[in-house]
Amino acid sequence: MNNHIIDELFHKSKHPNRELYELYKQKKITIKDINGLIQSQIINPNNIWIKKIIKIEKEKIKQIKSLKDIFSVGPIEIWYSRQMKEIKKNWMIWEYNIQLGKSLKFPKNKQHLRKSHVRLGNVNMTKNQIFHNMQGEIWSPNGEARQFIKNKGLNHISMSVGDIVFDQRTEESWIVKGIGWKKIIIKKDKKVIKGKIIKKEKKFKTFDDFFNWFKYNVAKELKLAYGHDYRENINYDINENYIEIFMKYDLNKALLYIKRNNIKVKVIQMKNTNYAIYLI
């Protein structure tokens, strides 16, 4: 800013701050000039006219609404810790626990992770690139992420100790240490339908694999005797093997066990009143 303008404003003007505001609105001075005057203690940042200038500048900053606004979307999830205040208070203890992998605060699965951390989004970077780019001076140099972080219920913009990245492809998880990273295990959620946990569907490459599983699991559990309660058989019309069960009572118990393990089968009642279980 021209020293002549400063002299005019602060030595001759009755309302220098208001006139400074008018010069700012006319684009004759910039926020850089205003900051210089604040740093030199020539003007007070709490003055009503200076506060108006600062407010206008803040509104100019485009706030980040999602990580997609600034980074490419990818398979790496970024999770920020909800416990940053506690971590900062007991940083050495946290670092020691991370080093030993003994911290009880480590999330063991995605359900626990959602309680201790908040997911910011998904990006397409390595963990070291993430740590660098998620420092405040890089992704929020002018406060662009301040509201985004506040809306998430968090209080730290820069990635720090206790924050986590999770790779959806490999299911590997890494937690930030004082220096570097430590690999931790976070299990994925099991599939849930209508409040019930559904196990991953078992798939068998051959009928023999299915029959062996049935023999050493279902039959053993239900105490079914081979040749007396069930047997392996083949339908020569379609050249397909099946498990033949002799009693409907045993069939119903076996189907409950099969269904519980999420195995797809079809059942056909045979002419001799026995039942055939085909693997789909």
Backbone as numpy.savetxt, mean C-alpha at the origin, in Angstrom:
# Nx Ny Nz CAx CAy CAz Cx Cy Cz
15.07 43.95 -5.85 14.23 45.14 -5.85 15.11 46.39 -5.85
14.66 47.41 -6.55 15.37 48.66 -6.64 15.38 49.37 -5.27
16.57 49.77 -4.83 16.69 50.44 -3.52 15.88 51.73 -3.48
15.72 52.33 -4.67 14.96 53.58 -4.74 13.50 53.33 -4.33
12.96 52.20 -4.75 11.57 51.86 -4.40 11.44 51.68 -2.89
12.44 51.01 -2.28 12.42 50.79 -0.83 12.42 52.13 -0.10
13.30 53.05 -0.55 13.35 54.37 0.08 12.02 55.09 -0.02
11.41 55.00 -1.24 10.13 55.67 -1.45 9.04 55.11 -0.52
9.05 53.80 -0.40 8.01 53.14 0.38 8.17 53.34 1.88
9.38 53.11 2.38 9.56 53.02 3.82 10.07 54.31 4.47
10.33 55.33 3.65 10.77 56.60 4.23 9.80 57.73 3.92
9.04 57.59 2.87 8.15 58.68 2.47 6.68 58.29 2.52
6.40 57.00 2.33 5.00 56.57 2.28 4.44 56.39 3.69
3.15 56.76 3.84 2.46 56.56 5.12 1.99 55.12 5.28
1.78 54.40 4.15 1.28 53.03 4.18 2.16 52.14 3.27
3.39 51.91 3.70 4.34 51.18 2.83 3.90 49.75 2.51
3.34 49.07 3.49 2.94 47.67 3.24 1.80 47.57 2.23
0.84 48.49 2.34 -0.26 48.48 1.38 0.24 48.81 -0.02
1.15 49.77 -0.12 1.70 50.12 -1.43 2.56 49.00 -1.99
3.22 48.27 -1.07 4.01 47.11 -1.48 3.08 46.05 -2.09
1.91 45.90 -1.47 0.91 44.95 -1.97 0.44 45.36 -3.37
0.22 46.67 -3.56 -0.22 47.15 -4.87 0.85 46.92 -5.94
2.12 47.15 -5.58 3.21 46.89 -6.52 3.28 45.41 -6.88
3.02 44.56 -5.89 3.01 43.11 -6.13 1.89 42.74 -7.09
0.70 43.32 -6.87 -0.45 43.04 -7.73 -0.20 43.53 -9.15
0.57 44.62 -9.29 0.90 45.17 -10.62 2.08 44.45 -11.26
2.61 43.43 -10.52 3.74 42.61 -10.99 5.02 43.42 -11.18
5.12 44.49 -10.38 6.35 45.29 -10.43 7.40 44.75 -9.46
6.94 43.95 -8.49 7.85 43.24 -7.61 7.37 41.79 -7.51
8.25 40.88 -7.09 7.93 39.45 -7.04 7.95 38.95 -5.59
7.52 37.72 -5.40 7.56 37.11 -4.08 9.00 36.97 -3.59
9.93 36.84 -4.53 11.34 36.78 -4.16 11.77 38.08 -3.49
11.27 39.20 -4.02 11.56 40.50 -3.40 10.95 40.58 -2.00
9.72 40.11 -1.88 9.03 40.13 -0.59 9.79 39.30 0.44
10.21 38.10 0.03 10.96 37.23 0.94 12.27 37.86 1.37
12.90 38.58 0.44 14.14 39.28 0.77 13.93 40.35 1.83
12.81 41.07 1.71 12.50 42.10 2.69 12.16 41.50 4.06
11.49 40.34 4.03 11.17 39.65 5.29 12.44 39.18 5.97
13.35 38.57 5.19 14.61 38.07 5.74 15.47 39.20 6.28
15.37 40.38 5.64 16.14 41.55 6.09 15.45 42.28 7.24
14.29 41.75 7.63 13.49 42.32 8.73 13.04 43.75 8.45
12.91 44.06 7.16 12.41 45.39 6.77 10.89 45.41 6.87
10.26 44.24 6.56 8.81 44.14 6.69 8.46 42.98 7.62
7.27 43.06 8.20 6.80 42.04 9.14 5.87 41.07 8.40
6.18 39.77 8.38 5.33 38.82 7.66 3.92 38.70 8.23
3.71 39.21 9.46 2.39 39.15 10.08 1.53 40.38 9.76
2.08 41.30 8.99 1.28 42.45 8.57 0.17 41.98 7.64
-1.01 42.59 7.76 -2.18 42.14 7.02 -1.97 42.15 5.51
-1.21 43.16 4.99 -0.99 43.26 3.54 0.03 42.23 3.07
1.03 42.00 3.91 2.05 41.00 3.56 1.44 39.59 3.62
0.54 39.38 4.59 -0.13 38.09 4.69 -0.99 37.81 3.46
-1.57 38.87 2.90 -2.36 38.70 1.68 -1.49 38.23 0.52
-0.28 38.79 0.45 0.65 38.40 -0.61 1.04 36.93 -0.45
1.36 36.56 0.80 1.76 35.17 1.07 0.62 34.20 0.74
-0.62 34.61 1.07 -1.79 33.76 0.79 -1.96 33.57 -0.72
-1.79 34.63 -1.48 -1.91 34.53 -2.95 -0.87 33.56 -3.51
0.36 33.65 -2.97 1.44 32.78 -3.44 1.15 31.32 -3.12
0.59 31.07 -1.92 0.26 29.70 -1.53 -0.81 29.12 -2.44
-1.79 29.96 -2.81 -2.87 29.50 -3.69 -2.37 29.20 -5.10
-1.24 29.83 -5.47 -0.67 29.58 -6.80 -0.04 28.19 -6.90
0.40 27.67 -5.74 1.08 26.37 -5.73 0.06 25.28 -6.02
0.29 24.51 -7.05 -0.61 23.43 -7.42 -0.43 22.27 -6.46
-1.48 21.99 -5.70 -1.40 20.94 -4.70 -1.51 19.55 -5.34
-0.70 18.63 -4.85 -0.72 17.25 -5.33 -1.94 16.54 -4.72
-2.74 15.93 -5.56 -3.90 15.17 -5.08 -3.63 13.67 -5.03
-2.61 13.25 -5.79 -2.26 11.83 -5.84 -0.82 11.72 -6.34
-0.14 10.61 -6.00 1.21 10.41 -6.52 1.22 10.31 -8.03
0.05 9.97 -8.61 -0.06 9.89 -10.08 0.15 11.25 -10.73
-0.03 12.32 -9.95 0.17 13.67 -10.50 1.63 13.94 -10.85
2.55 13.22 -10.18 3.97 13.53 -10.39 4.83 12.32 -10.76
4.35 11.09 -10.48 5.14 9.90 -10.78 4.35 8.93 -11.66
5.08 8.12 -12.42 4.44 7.07 -13.22 3.92 5.98 -12.29
2.74 5.46 -12.61 2.15 4.39 -11.80 2.86 3.08 -12.09
3.12 2.29 -11.03 3.81 1.02 -11.19 3.43 0.04 -10.10
4.19 -1.05 -9.97 3.84 -2.12 -9.03 4.36 -1.92 -7.60
5.06 -0.81 -7.34 5.65 -0.61 -6.02 4.75 0.28 -5.16
4.27 -0.27 -4.05 3.42 0.49 -3.14 4.29 1.25 -2.13
3.91 2.49 -1.85 4.60 3.30 -0.84 3.69 3.45 0.36
4.20 3.05 1.52 3.44 3.12 2.77 4.18 3.98 3.78
3.53 5.04 4.25 4.11 5.91 5.27 3.60 5.52 6.65
4.50 5.56 7.63 4.16 5.18 9.00 3.27 6.22 9.67
2.28 5.73 10.43 1.44 6.61 11.23 2.12 7.00 12.53
3.26 6.34 12.83 3.88 6.48 14.14 5.15 7.33 14.10
5.23 8.28 13.18 6.47 9.02 12.99 6.89 9.80 14.23
5.92 10.36 14.95 6.28 11.10 16.17 6.94 10.19 17.18
6.39 9.00 17.35 6.95 8.03 18.29 8.32 7.57 17.83
8.45 7.37 16.51 9.75 6.93 15.97 10.82 7.98 16.21
10.46 9.25 16.01 11.44 10.33 16.21 11.88 10.42 17.66
10.94 10.16 18.58 11.27 10.21 20.01 12.24 9.08 20.39
11.99 7.89 19.81 12.78 6.71 20.18 13.53 6.16 18.97
14.18 7.06 18.26 14.80 6.69 16.98 15.83 5.59 17.15
16.67 5.67 18.17 17.74 4.68 18.36 17.16 3.29 18.66
16.07 3.26 19.43 15.43 1.97 19.74 14.84 1.37 18.47
14.18 2.22 17.67 13.61 1.73 16.41 14.70 1.20 15.49
15.78 1.95 15.39 16.87 1.53 14.50 17.46 0.20 14.97
17.59 0.04 16.27 18.12 -1.21 16.83 17.17 -2.36 16.53
15.88 -2.14 16.72 14.89 -3.18 16.45 14.84 -3.55 14.97
14.93 -2.54 14.10 14.94 -2.81 12.66 16.15 -3.65 12.29
17.29 -3.30 12.88 18.53 -4.02 12.59 18.40 -5.49 12.98
17.76 -5.75 14.13 17.60 -7.13 14.60 16.36 -7.80 14.04
15.46 -7.00 13.47 14.21 -7.56 12.95 13.30 -8.04 14.05
13.41 -7.43 15.26 12.65 -7.92 16.41 11.48 -7.02 16.80
11.30 -5.91 16.07 10.27 -4.97 16.51 8.88 -5.57 16.42
8.13 -5.47 17.50 6.76 -5.97 17.51 5.85 -5.09 16.67
6.33 -3.92 16.29 5.53 -2.99 15.52 5.59 -3.30 14.01
6.42 -4.22 13.60 6.48 -4.58 12.19 5.16 -5.21 11.77
4.53 -4.72 10.72 3.30 -5.36 10.24 3.61 -6.73 9.65
2.80 -7.74 10.01 3.06 -9.10 9.54 2.26 -9.44 8.29
1.18 -8.69 8.04 0.40 -8.89 6.83 -0.22 -7.57 6.42
-0.94 -7.59 5.29 -1.50 -6.35 4.76 -2.53 -5.74 5.72
-3.24 -6.58 6.45 -4.22 -6.08 7.41 -3.55 -5.28 8.52
-2.44 -5.80 9.04 -1.68 -5.09 10.06 -1.03 -3.83 9.48
-0.57 -3.95 8.22 0.09 -2.81 7.57 -0.86 -1.63 7.47
-2.12 -1.88 7.16 -3.09 -0.80 7.03 -3.37 -0.10 8.37
-3.13 -0.80 9.48 -3.32 -0.19 10.80 -2.14 0.69 11.20
-0.93 0.27 10.83 0.27 0.99 11.26 0.78 1.99 10.23
0.35 1.83 8.97 0.84 2.67 7.88 -0.31 3.14 6.98
-0.02 4.12 6.16 -0.98 4.63 5.18 -0.37 4.51 3.79
-1.12 3.93 2.85 -0.60 3.80 1.48 -0.76 5.13 0.75
0.36 5.64 0.24 0.32 6.89 -0.52 -0.04 6.64 -1.97
0.37 5.48 -2.51 0.11 5.18 -3.91 1.11 4.20 -4.46
1.02 3.98 -5.77 1.91 3.05 -6.47 2.79 3.80 -7.46
4.06 3.41 -7.53 4.99 4.07 -8.45 5.82 3.03 -9.20
6.51 3.49 -10.21 7.33 2.60 -11.04 8.80 3.01 -10.88
9.37 2.69 -9.70 10.76 3.05 -9.40 11.38 1.97 -8.52
12.71 1.98 -8.44 13.40 1.11 -7.49 13.26 1.74 -6.10
13.53 0.95 -5.07 13.37 1.48 -3.71 14.31 2.65 -3.42
15.51 2.61 -3.99 16.46 3.72 -3.77 16.00 4.98 -4.51
15.43 4.80 -5.69 14.88 5.95 -6.42 13.70 6.54 -5.65
12.89 5.64 -5.07 11.74 6.10 -4.28 12.20 6.93 -3.10
13.20 6.43 -2.36 13.68 7.16 -1.18 14.18 8.54 -1.57
14.92 8.63 -2.68 15.44 9.92 -3.13 14.31 10.86 -3.54
13.39 10.34 -4.38 12.34 11.20 -4.92 11.25 11.55 -3.91
11.17 10.78 -2.81 10.15 11.07 -1.81 10.68 11.95 -0.68
11.82 12.59 -0.89 12.28 13.61 0.06 11.54 14.91 -0.23
11.19 15.63 0.83 10.37 16.82 0.68 10.88 17.83 -0.32
12.22 18.04 -0.33 12.78 19.04 -1.24 12.70 18.63 -2.70
12.43 17.33 -2.94 12.32 16.83 -4.32 10.87 16.85 -4.80
9.96 16.22 -4.03 8.58 16.09 -4.53 7.63 17.16 -3.99
8.11 17.96 -3.02 7.26 19.02 -2.49 8.09 20.23 -2.09
8.88 20.79 -3.02 9.80 21.88 -2.67 9.08 23.15 -2.19
7.85 23.36 -2.67 7.10 24.55 -2.28 5.83 24.23 -1.50
5.81 23.03 -0.91 4.64 22.64 -0.13 3.52 22.01 -0.95
3.85 21.53 -2.16 2.83 20.95 -3.03 2.14 19.73 -2.41
2.85 19.00 -1.56 2.29 17.76 -0.99 1.74 17.96 0.41
1.79 19.18 0.92 1.40 19.42 2.32 -0.05 18.99 2.59
-0.96 19.41 1.73 -2.37 19.08 1.94 -2.65 17.60 1.69
-1.96 17.03 0.71 -2.09 15.60 0.40 -1.71 14.76 1.62
-0.58 15.09 2.24 -0.12 14.37 3.44 -1.08 14.59 4.61
-1.55 15.81 4.77 -2.50 16.13 5.86 -3.79 15.34 5.70
-4.27 15.23 4.46 -5.51 14.49 4.21 -5.37 13.00 4.51
-4.13 12.51 4.45 -3.87 11.10 4.76 -3.73 10.86 6.26
-3.79 11.95 7.03 -3.65 11.82 8.49 -2.20 11.65 8.91
-1.26 12.08 8.06 0.17 11.94 8.34 0.78 13.29 8.69
2.01 13.26 9.20 2.66 14.53 9.56 4.09 14.61 9.05
4.48 13.73 8.12 5.83 13.86 7.54 5.77 13.71 6.02
6.44 14.61 5.34 6.45 14.61 3.87 7.60 13.77 3.33
8.77 13.89 3.96 9.94 13.14 3.50 9.89 11.69 3.99
10.21 10.75 3.10 10.30 9.34 3.50 11.38 9.20 4.56
11.07 8.41 5.60 11.98 8.35 6.74 11.94 6.96 7.37
12.66 6.82 8.50 12.74 5.54 9.23 11.34 5.03 9.55
11.09 3.75 9.25 9.80 3.15 9.55 8.85 3.10 8.38
9.12 3.87 7.32 8.28 3.82 6.12 8.62 2.56 5.32
7.68 2.12 4.50 7.79 0.81 3.85 7.46 0.90 2.36
8.15 0.08 1.56 7.76 -0.14 0.17 7.43 -1.62 0.00
6.42 -1.90 -0.82 5.96 -3.28 -1.05 5.87 -3.51 -2.55
6.58 -4.55 -3.04 6.59 -4.89 -4.46 5.48 -5.90 -4.75
4.48 -5.49 -5.53 3.35 -6.37 -5.82 3.75 -7.58 -6.66
4.83 -7.45 -7.44 5.24 -8.56 -8.32 5.91 -9.67 -7.53
6.82 -9.31 -6.65 7.60 -10.32 -5.91 7.09 -10.51 -4.48
6.19 -9.61 -4.04 5.67 -9.61 -2.66 6.79 -9.36 -1.64
7.86 -8.70 -2.09 8.95 -8.33 -1.17 8.64 -6.98 -0.53
9.01 -6.85 0.74 8.79 -5.61 1.46 10.10 -5.13 2.08
10.26 -3.81 2.10 11.48 -3.22 2.66 11.08 -2.05 3.55
11.72 -1.98 4.73 11.46 -0.88 5.66 12.71 0.00 5.73
12.49 1.32 5.82 13.61 2.27 5.85 14.31 2.21 7.21
15.64 2.07 7.18 16.47 2.14 8.40 17.08 3.53 8.48
17.91 3.75 9.50 18.64 5.02 9.60 19.51 5.22 8.38
20.15 4.13 7.95 20.92 4.14 6.70 20.54 2.89 5.93
19.94 3.06 4.78 19.60 1.91 3.93 18.25 1.30 4.26
18.10 0.03 3.89 16.83 -0.67 4.00 17.00 -2.01 4.71
15.91 -2.54 5.26 15.89 -3.90 5.78 14.69 -4.62 5.18
14.94 -5.83 4.69 13.86 -6.63 4.10 13.02 -7.24 5.22
11.69 -7.12 5.11 10.79 -7.72 6.08 9.73 -8.53 5.32
9.01 -9.38 6.03 7.99 -10.22 5.40 6.60 -9.68 5.74
5.85 -9.32 4.71 4.46 -8.91 4.86 3.63 -9.79 3.95
2.79 -10.63 4.53 1.98 -11.54 3.74 0.79 -10.82 3.13
0.44 -11.23 1.91 -0.71 -10.63 1.24 -2.00 -11.12 1.90
-3.06 -10.31 1.74 -4.36 -10.71 2.26 -4.87 -11.94 1.53
-5.58 -12.80 2.29 -6.29 -13.88 1.63 -7.55 -13.30 1.00
-8.02 -13.97 -0.06 -9.20 -13.50 -0.76 -10.40 -13.58 0.16
-11.19 -12.49 0.23 -12.36 -12.47 1.11 -13.61 -12.23 0.28
-14.60 -13.11 0.45 -15.88 -12.95 -0.22 -16.98 -13.01 0.83
-17.76 -11.92 0.92 -18.87 -11.85 1.88 -18.43 -12.19 3.30
-17.28 -11.66 3.68 -16.80 -11.84 5.04 -16.14 -13.16 5.31
-16.06 -14.06 4.32 -15.44 -15.37 4.53 -14.11 -15.43 3.80
-13.10 -15.99 4.46 -11.80 -16.13 3.82 -11.85 -17.34 2.89
-11.53 -17.11 1.63 -11.52 -18.19 0.63 -10.09 -18.56 0.32
-9.75 -19.80 0.50 -8.39 -20.24 0.20 -8.16 -20.26 -1.30
-6.93 -20.09 -1.68 -6.58 -20.13 -3.08 -6.93 -21.49 -3.67
-7.51 -21.46 -4.86 -7.97 -22.70 -5.50 -6.81 -23.67 -5.74
-7.01 -24.91 -5.32 -6.01 -25.94 -5.60 -6.18 -26.39 -7.04
-5.06 -26.56 -7.72 -5.11 -27.03 -9.10 -4.20 -28.24 -9.24
-4.72 -29.27 -9.88 -3.97 -30.50 -10.08 -3.70 -30.68 -11.57
-2.47 -31.05 -11.89 -2.11 -31.22 -13.30 -2.72 -32.49 -13.89
-2.85 -33.53 -13.07 -3.38 -34.81 -13.55 -4.40 -35.35 -12.55
-5.20 -36.34 -13.03 -6.14 -37.00 -12.13 -5.40 -37.74 -11.02
-4.24 -38.31 -11.35 -3.46 -39.03 -10.33 -3.09 -38.12 -9.16
-2.75 -36.86 -9.48 -2.44 -35.90 -8.41 -3.66 -35.66 -7.53
-4.81 -35.53 -8.19 -6.06 -35.31 -7.45 -6.40 -36.53 -6.59
-6.26 -37.71 -7.16 -6.61 -38.93 -6.43 -5.69 -39.13 -5.22
-4.40 -38.86 -5.42 -3.46 -38.99 -4.30 -3.79 -38.00 -3.19
-4.16 -36.79 -3.57 -4.56 -35.80 -2.57 -5.80 -36.29 -1.83
-6.79 -36.82 -2.57 -8.02 -37.33 -1.97 -7.71 -38.48 -1.00
-6.84 -39.38 -1.45 -6.52 -40.58 -0.67 -5.85 -40.23 0.65
-4.86 -39.31 0.60 -4.06 -39.01 1.79 -4.62 -37.86 2.63
-5.70 -37.22 2.15 -6.32 -36.13 2.91 -7.78 -36.43 3.24
-8.61 -36.48 2.21 -10.04 -36.67 2.44 -10.33 -38.05 3.04
-9.87 -39.10 2.35 -10.16 -40.46 2.82 -9.58 -40.72 4.20
-8.36 -40.21 4.42 -7.73 -40.41 5.72 -8.48 -39.67 6.81
-8.90 -38.43 6.52 -9.63 -37.62 7.48 -10.99 -38.24 7.82
-11.67 -38.74 6.78 -13.03 -39.28 6.96 -13.03 -40.79 7.25
-11.82 -41.35 7.28 -11.65 -42.80 7.55 -12.42 -43.66 6.55
-12.24 -43.30 5.27 -12.84 -44.08 4.19 -11.85 -45.14 3.74
-12.32 -46.37 3.64 -11.44 -47.49 3.26 -11.51 -47.73 1.76
-10.32 -47.82 1.13 -10.28 -48.06 -0.31 -10.87 -49.44 -0.62
-11.74 -49.49 -1.61 -12.37 -50.74 -1.99 -13.64 -51.02 -1.21
-13.77 -50.42 -0.05 -14.97 -50.63 0.77 -15.90 -49.42 0.72
-15.29 -48.21 0.77 -16.08 -46.97 0.74 -15.89 -46.19 -0.56
-14.76 -46.36 -1.18 -14.46 -45.62 -2.42 -13.41 -46.39 -3.21
-13.24 -45.97 -4.47 -12.19 -46.55 -5.30 -11.94 -45.64 -6.51
-10.83 -45.86 -7.17 -10.53 -45.17 -8.43 -11.18 -45.94 -9.56
-11.74 -45.23 -10.55 -12.42 -45.90 -11.66 -12.23 -45.07 -12.93
-12.69 -45.60 -14.06 -12.56 -44.90 -15.33 -13.82 -45.06 -16.14
-14.21 -43.98 -16.80 -15.34 -43.99 -17.72 -14.77 -44.19 -19.13
-14.95 -45.38 -19.68 -14.33 -45.70 -20.97 -15.02 -44.98 -22.14
-16.26 -44.56 -21.92 -16.97 -43.84 -23.00 -16.31 -42.50 -23.30
-15.84 -41.86 -22.25 -15.19 -40.55 -22.44 -13.71 -40.60 -22.08
-13.24 -41.79 -21.70 -11.84 -42.01 -21.33 -11.38 -41.03 -20.24
-12.17 -40.99 -19.18 -11.86 -40.06 -18.09 -11.94 -40.78 -16.75
-10.95 -40.55 -15.91 -10.92 -41.18 -14.58 -11.83 -40.42 -13.60
-12.28 -41.13 -12.59 -13.09 -40.51 -11.55 -12.94 -41.30 -10.25
-13.36 -40.66 -9.15 -13.38 -41.34 -7.85 -14.81 -41.81 -7.61
-14.95 -43.07 -7.39 -16.27 -43.64 -7.15 -16.49 -43.79 -5.64
-17.60 -43.23 -5.14 -17.95 -43.34 -3.73 -19.27 -44.10 -3.63
-19.32 -45.02 -2.70 -20.43 -45.96 -2.65 -21.65 -45.46 -1.88
-21.44 -44.63 -0.87 -22.56 -44.19 -0.01 -22.74 -42.68 -0.11
-23.99 -42.24 -0.18 -24.28 -40.80 -0.29 -23.80 -40.05 0.96
-23.90 -40.69 2.12 -23.44 -40.07 3.36 -21.95 -39.73 3.26
-21.15 -40.68 2.76 -19.72 -40.46 2.59 -19.45 -39.41 1.51
-20.28 -39.42 0.46 -20.14 -38.43 -0.61 -20.31 -37.02 -0.06
-21.36 -36.81 0.73 -21.62 -35.47 1.26 -20.48 -34.97 2.14
-19.93 -35.85 2.97 -18.81 -35.46 3.82 -17.57 -35.14 2.98
-17.34 -35.95 1.94 -16.18 -35.73 1.07 -16.30 -34.41 0.31
-17.52 -34.10 -0.16 -17.74 -32.86 -0.90 -17.54 -31.63 -0.02
-17.92 -31.73 1.24 -17.69 -30.61 2.16 -16.19 -30.35 2.31
-15.42 -31.41 2.43 -13.97 -31.30 2.56 -13.37 -30.71 1.28
-13.85 -31.20 0.13 -13.35 -30.72 -1.17 -13.68 -29.25 -1.36
-14.92 -28.88 -1.02 -15.35 -27.49 -1.16 -14.54 -26.57 -0.26
-14.26 -27.04 0.95 -13.48 -26.25 1.90 -12.10 -25.94 1.36
-11.57 -26.79 0.51 -10.25 -26.57 -0.10 -10.34 -25.93 -1.48
-11.59 -25.49 -1.82 -11.81 -24.73 -3.06 -11.34 -25.50 -4.29
-11.72 -26.76 -4.37 -11.40 -27.61 -5.53 -12.67 -27.81 -6.35
-12.56 -27.59 -7.63 -13.73 -27.70 -8.51 -13.89 -29.12 -9.02
-15.07 -29.69 -8.73 -15.38 -31.05 -9.17 -16.83 -31.08 -9.66
-17.16 -32.13 -10.37 -18.56 -32.38 -10.73 -18.92 -33.79 -10.28
-20.17 -33.98 -9.85 -20.63 -35.27 -9.31 -21.76 -35.81 -10.18
-21.64 -37.07 -10.53 -22.68 -37.73 -11.34 -23.11 -39.01 -10.62
-24.44 -39.17 -10.50 -24.94 -40.41 -9.89 -24.93 -41.52 -10.95
-24.35 -42.64 -10.58 -24.19 -43.74 -11.53 -25.42 -44.66 -11.50
-25.50 -45.55 -12.49 -26.65 -46.45 -12.61 -26.73 -47.43 -11.44
-25.58 -47.74 -10.86 -25.57 -48.67 -9.72 -25.78 -47.97 -8.38
-26.27 -46.73 -8.46 -26.55 -45.85 -7.29 -25.30 -45.34 -6.59
-24.11 -45.70 -7.08 -22.89 -45.09 -6.54 -22.72 -43.71 -7.15
-21.66 -42.99 -6.72 -21.46 -41.62 -7.17 -20.05 -41.45 -7.74
-19.97 -40.71 -8.85 -18.67 -40.47 -9.51 -18.27 -39.00 -9.30
-17.06 -38.80 -8.81 -16.50 -37.45 -8.63 -15.45 -37.21 -9.71
-15.76 -36.29 -10.62 -14.83 -35.93 -11.69 -14.11 -34.62 -11.33
-12.85 -34.55 -11.62 -12.09 -33.31 -11.46 -12.34 -32.42 -12.66
-12.72 -31.18 -12.40 -12.95 -30.22 -13.50 -11.64 -29.58 -13.90
